[in-house]
Amino acid sequence: MASSSRFDPSPAPAAFGYWSALAARYPAGSRWELVRPATAVVVANFLAGKALLRGELQPVELVLLVALEAVLLSAISWIQYFSVPAAARPDAQQPRMSPLERLRALLIGLLWLGIVYGVVFVYLLRQPPEWHTLAPGPLGFFRTSAIRWPLAATAGGALLDAFADRAFWHRRGGTFVSTPGFTGLARWLTLVLGGVPFFVPMALGFGGVLALLQRGERRLRGRDGSAGTERAPSIQLRIALLVLVPVGVAGVFRGLRWLTTAGPDGWMIGYLAAKLLAELALLGLPFLARQEAAAEREVRSRGVTRERTEPRPRREGRRRPQ
């Protein structure tokens, strides 16, 4: 009780947005704040991949693992947000959905999942889920299924993150950021888009190629900090871009071709790779938030400097009639 009375989180949402709170929650100097959830992600996916290589994991179990992780992390996040004042929640300044709108969104989501995964299991994999193995005894299924260990790793990491979130909020105040809710977004992304065959690996692969192009363009247009002049484009860099970009695109298409012809095992490998990449990519959002905040501060400082340096126009006085 004493810790909660030492600070007032009520003015925080008016002063900081969610992105500012996200950048503050995972500061650049504290790498452990991101290493901890990243370790849980790697361990859970390693256990799932190990079970997949041993043949202990079926496609429906992999989808069920992602769905259970998404629900578990969202439930922990929901408990976290209801344990703090309403003014400290990220959605304090946003209009809330009505129960009818939430029900409509839920029905649309369930319809989408039913259509997409129905096409995957029945048409693409030709392996309909055997739901009768789950219906008689769900507890017995979890005692024997290989998804229990990845799910346990995710739950353990989420509990550690929840305690760390609470301690950080008590020290700093402001908008509360839930790490389980933040990492749970990647599971929902995988569940919604991962059902489309190889959509997430293809999107991430081409995203990596585009990121390489943008990085090369920034290097070509880079500025020398000491002289303040543009550097001449490097011939080696141009050659590297001309070679790496086609190789990257060809690698993406070759990997997709192999996954398509590998049957259920190829689909599960692509789905698990999409899950891992989406979860690690989402953990990079705090770095993006810091870059956006730094760019915004730079733009504002340039605007203030320009206003100070530009000469003010002189006011011409009215001439008296002679």
Protein Blocks (a to p, Z undefined) as FASTA:
>chain_A
ZZmmmpcfklmmmmpcfklmmmmmmcfklmmlmmmmmmmmmmmmmmmmmmmmnopacfkl
mmmmmmmmmmmmmmmmmmmmmmpcfklpmklmpccddfklmmmmmmmmmmmmmmmmmmmm
mmmnopacdfklmmmmmmlmmmmpmklmmmmmmmmmmmmmmmmmmmmmmmngpjdddfkl
mmmmmmmmmmmmmmpghklmmmmmmmmmmmmmmmmmmmmmpccfklopacdddfklmmmm
mmmmmmmmmmmmmmmmmmmmnojmlmmmmmmmmmmmmmmmmmmmmmmmmmmmmmmmmmmm
mmmmmmmmpccdddddddddZZ
